[in-house]
Amino acid sequence: MHASSVTLKADSGFTLVELVIVIVILGILSVVAAPKFINLKSDAHRSVLNGVRGAISSGNQLVYSKAVLQGKERQAVADVQLGGSLGSAVLTYGHIPSSLPVSQKASTKNIDSAAVYESITQILALDAEHLKDESSVATRQWGIYIEGGSDKFVNFVPRGLSVDSECHLQYTGINGEGEAVMLTLIDNGC
């Protein structure tokens, strides 16, 4: 008698059940992971805005100390020497301006917003452009839009956005003795 040996071959493919399970797992992972990747741009905009918030706070502390050393921290408008090759900048009560009040016979008028823009970019060393209105989109690293009446405020807008996009930092400087600097993050549209 001949002994025959039977070898069973193992199937090397996947069963339908295994494929369905893998597809379900991939679907669950994509539903959980996709929102995290989609929100990265919003988180990046918020981080950039928080970074400029820190730069403004630090810049204000540094220029205030310069103003104190020069005895100009109590002046409504003062030209303060920043030192070295930085030149000078116009400050209001020793801080980065959002407007420049000038008294004229009990009335207050504001100097051109270009002077405010120049002081801000000089102090903070920003790659910025002066935006003409709220719908203007920043094409450089930062767009700076100055708005308001007698109490002006400055909007810092990241590249690719406008003030209308509601993703910017709003800075209100000191316009009178005893006031405080205000930094407000507007992030509804980030």
Summary of the structure (lengths in Angstrom):
residues: 190
radius of gyration: 29.0
end to end distance: 83.4
largest distance: 127.3
contacts: 531
relative contact order: 0.12
helix: 37%
strand: 23%
